[in-house]
Amino acid sequence: MTHFSNDIYTEPSNIDVDTLKNLGPLRGMAGIWEGRRGLDTKPKAEGPKKQVYVEHIELQPIDPQTNGPQLLYGLRYHTHVTKPDQVKTYHEQVGYWLWEPATNTVIHSLTIPRGEIVMAAGNASEDAKEFELIATHDSTNFGIRSAPFLDHAFKTVEFRIKISINSDGTWSYNEDTVLMIKGKNDLFHHTDQNTLTRIAEPTPNPLARS
């Protein structure tokens, strides 16, 4: 059981407004990145299909966020994915990566323009170089919500993402979206993986700039 203070209104005092200094394990993800060797394994009528992809992702620090006594630091992000040598969007995603220092919790929210939202979470030390976040469809906190068609045809029952902050300055992810597909007895593991190389530094959050 999670224990919270009876005082749910009083905000922390003396907050360090420099988000880049307080991102914990997310520090190595701040900036603008490109990955040219992504691999997607997706479901098709004839069976699993592998697709390589190119990814551009921007992760910029936001000002510290409070919920009464709770304090969160984070990155706002936008991911844009295409197939090699194509302009048409293959995948797009927006959301936040959040770090709660008091509980060593990482939260990842994502929204995709096909009618689905996910919020996953996991624990990590402040200096962790690897961590994993999980969401399940039946969780009331860190869960998955989909529009009716996706629930009918490709119901997401679990989402996992593992992050690795690499010693060469890159970072990598391995993502597993577990689907219950209409007409299939076995669950399908829709996987994505990529390694991102920084192409530009992050812009400090507004309070830190001022």
Wavefront OBJ file of the C-alpha trace (Angstrom):
o trace
v 0.000 0.000 0.000
v 1.199 3.505 -0.819
v 1.384 5.862 2.157
v 0.802 9.562 1.589
v 0.967 12.517 3.933
v -2.285 13.850 5.371
v -1.213 17.249 4.071
v -2.098 17.027 0.386
v -1.880 20.769 -0.333
v 1.446 22.189 0.893
v 4.015 22.371 -1.892
v 7.744 21.797 -1.325
v 9.859 24.861 -0.564
v 13.241 25.818 -2.024
v 12.735 23.876 -5.244
v 15.741 23.760 -7.560
v 14.269 25.088 -10.806
v 17.049 23.679 -13.044
v 15.367 20.580 -14.434
v 18.436 19.359 -16.326
v 20.289 18.989 -13.012
v 17.456 17.019 -11.428
v 16.380 14.447 -13.997
v 17.982 11.483 -12.250
v 18.224 8.530 -14.672
v 16.537 10.574 -17.427
v 19.444 13.026 -17.704
v 21.078 11.008 -20.467
v 17.922 11.253 -22.604
v 17.590 15.056 -22.716
v 18.165 16.599 -26.130
v 17.335 16.012 -29.780
v 18.124 12.562 -31.160
v 18.142 10.472 -34.286
v 18.156 6.716 -34.777
v 18.521 5.234 -38.238
v 18.468 1.515 -37.449
v 15.150 1.000 -35.690
v 13.427 -2.378 -36.027
v 9.684 -2.913 -35.684
v 8.013 -6.348 -35.547
v 4.295 -5.886 -36.132
v 1.260 -8.109 -36.736
v -0.070 -8.714 -40.245
v -2.728 -11.121 -41.539
v -0.047 -13.390 -42.999
v 2.061 -13.299 -39.804
v 4.699 -11.107 -38.122
v 6.403 -8.534 -40.346
v 9.719 -6.817 -39.656
v 10.209 -3.207 -40.713
v 13.293 -1.015 -40.332
v 12.682 2.645 -39.515
v 14.290 6.035 -38.986
v 13.395 7.949 -35.844
v 13.670 11.585 -34.761
v 12.871 12.349 -31.127
v 13.042 15.610 -29.222
v 13.087 15.522 -25.403
v 13.067 18.959 -23.779
v 13.050 19.766 -20.048
v 9.914 21.236 -18.514
v 9.691 23.344 -15.357
v 9.378 21.391 -12.077
v 5.846 20.152 -11.475
v 4.100 19.839 -8.096
v 0.992 18.037 -6.909
v 0.799 19.475 -3.404
v 3.856 17.910 -1.696
v 4.770 15.772 -4.711
v 7.641 17.062 -6.869
v 8.329 15.872 -10.418
v 11.005 16.772 -12.952
v 10.518 15.829 -16.562
v 11.016 15.884 -20.298
v 8.322 16.701 -22.850
v 8.850 14.694 -26.017
v 7.768 14.242 -29.601
v 8.731 11.188 -31.651
v 8.457 11.084 -35.444
v 9.218 7.880 -37.345
v 9.446 7.176 -41.076
v 10.515 4.280 -43.235
v 13.965 4.828 -44.810
v 13.890 7.318 -47.697
v 10.192 8.083 -47.216
v 8.357 11.216 -46.073
v 5.086 9.619 -44.949
v 4.800 9.238 -41.177
v 5.191 5.640 -40.057
v 4.647 6.368 -36.362
v 4.146 9.473 -34.241
v 4.010 9.832 -30.479
v 3.915 12.575 -27.835
v 4.070 12.585 -24.054
v 6.295 13.016 -21.004
v 9.106 11.270 -19.199
v 8.898 12.127 -15.474
v 11.205 11.556 -12.508
v 10.049 11.689 -8.870
v 13.202 11.931 -6.721
v 11.392 11.257 -3.427
v 10.264 7.784 -4.521
v 12.842 6.929 -7.224
v 9.977 6.529 -9.688
v 10.157 7.001 -13.457
v 6.872 7.587 -15.327
v 6.452 7.442 -19.096
v 3.258 8.682 -20.743
v 2.549 8.260 -24.432
v -0.234 9.169 -26.815
v -0.453 7.932 -30.389
v -2.826 9.257 -33.080
v -4.636 5.957 -33.447
v -6.721 6.347 -30.316
v -4.475 4.976 -27.576
v -2.792 6.307 -24.449
v -0.417 4.568 -22.040
v 1.155 5.483 -18.716
v 3.941 3.163 -17.557
v 6.123 3.322 -14.456
v 9.062 1.680 -12.738
v 11.673 2.297 -10.062
v 15.282 3.285 -10.660
v 18.158 4.763 -8.724
v 19.138 8.358 -9.457
v 22.239 7.228 -11.358
v 20.728 4.141 -13.022
v 21.905 3.357 -16.548
v 19.166 0.782 -17.158
v 15.543 0.731 -16.064
v 12.253 -0.826 -17.147
v 8.723 0.586 -17.027
v 5.478 -1.400 -17.209
v 1.791 -0.666 -17.832
v -1.092 -3.158 -17.886
v -4.629 -2.825 -19.212
v -6.193 -3.664 -15.844
v -4.172 -1.198 -13.741
v -6.064 1.781 -12.327
v -2.837 3.829 -12.078
v -0.246 2.840 -14.661
v -2.477 1.524 -17.390
v -3.590 1.464 -21.001
v -6.674 2.951 -22.620
v -7.694 2.390 -26.240
v -10.493 3.469 -28.561
v -13.202 0.827 -29.237
v -11.798 -0.567 -32.491
v -8.354 -1.223 -31.029
v -9.903 -2.912 -27.988
v -11.956 -5.065 -30.360
v -9.250 -6.032 -32.846
v -5.813 -5.409 -31.286
v -6.296 -5.094 -27.532
v -3.115 -3.995 -25.735
v -2.889 -5.955 -22.488
v 0.641 -5.010 -21.457
v 3.330 -2.508 -22.376
v 6.991 -2.674 -21.355
v 9.901 -0.439 -22.251
v 13.504 -0.967 -21.171
v 15.920 1.958 -21.404
v 19.715 1.698 -21.567
v 21.896 4.799 -21.207
v 25.060 3.867 -23.084
v 28.654 4.820 -22.250
v 29.202 6.319 -25.724
v 26.545 9.010 -25.163
v 23.748 7.226 -27.019
v 20.687 5.639 -25.446
v 18.641 2.639 -26.510
v 15.185 1.245 -25.916
v 13.530 -2.142 -26.266
v 9.760 -1.951 -26.293
v 7.226 -4.788 -26.071
v 3.535 -4.095 -26.673
v 1.592 -7.273 -25.926
v -1.547 -7.613 -28.054
v -4.630 -9.786 -27.875
v -5.564 -10.023 -31.574
v -9.090 -10.957 -32.629
v -9.208 -14.535 -33.958
v -5.809 -15.487 -32.488
v -5.313 -17.731 -29.466
v -1.780 -16.624 -28.616
v -0.723 -13.170 -27.488
v 1.360 -11.213 -30.010
v 4.507 -9.352 -28.966
v 4.720 -6.188 -31.059
v 8.328 -5.106 -30.496
v 10.354 -2.007 -31.326
v 14.004 -1.255 -30.708
v 16.412 1.501 -31.607
v 19.573 3.314 -30.525
v 19.485 7.120 -30.548
v 22.402 9.466 -31.227
v 22.234 13.075 -30.017
v 22.161 15.657 -32.802
v 21.448 18.730 -30.628
v 21.636 19.668 -26.963
v 18.480 20.263 -24.881
v 17.124 23.746 -24.285
v 17.026 24.590 -20.535
v 13.523 24.834 -19.064
v 11.935 28.317 -18.851
v 12.549 28.902 -15.135
v 16.185 27.898 -15.446
v 16.661 30.257 -18.409
v 15.205 33.189 -16.492
l 1 2 3 4 5 6 7 8 9 10 11 12 13 14 15 16 17 18 19 20 21 22 23 24 25 26 27 28 29 30 31 32 33 34 35 36 37 38 39 40 41 42 43 44 45 46 47 48 49 50 51 52 53 54 55 56 57 58 59 60 61 62 63 64 65 66 67 68 69 70 71 72 73 74 75 76 77 78 79 80 81 82 83 84 85 86 87 88 89 90 91 92 93 94 95 96 97 98 99 100 101 102 103 104 105 106 107 108 109 110 111 112 113 114 115 116 117 118 119 120 121 122 123 124 125 126 127 128 129 130 131 132 133 134 135 136 137 138 139 140 141 142 143 144 145 146 147 148 149 150 151 152 153 154 155 156 157 158 159 160 161 162 163 164 165 166 167 168 169 170 171 172 173 174 175 176 177 178 179 180 181 182 183 184 185 186 187 188 189 190 191 192 193 194 195 196 197 198 199 200 201 202 203 204 205 206 207 208 209 210
